[in-house]
């Protein structure tokens, strides 16, 4: 499972159509459809019922949606945490040579 597939899946859920989701995700509709087919193969069945004017979640789609939403939420929290620690880690890395020199003044 690829993160872009999860994002595309959630976009189709919210937009109600593959075309709208593709526009929102800034990809071509065939690329989005192919990604959904791959995700469906991996998860073992159709995630959407494709209609003439849009798409609605299948039973399987309903089951996996909350899990995939939590996955994206976890990724966003990880990015936020990483960003908040990046400044600390960078400062520490810059101070390391100075700290080593202070700890071993005769080297």
Buried (B, 14 or more C-beta within 10 A) or exposed (E): EEEBBBBBBBBBBEBBBBBBBBBBBEBEBEEBBBBBEEBBEEBEEBBBEEEEEBBBBBEBBEEBBEEBBEBBEEEEEEEEEEEEEEEEEEEEEEEEEEEEEEEEEEE
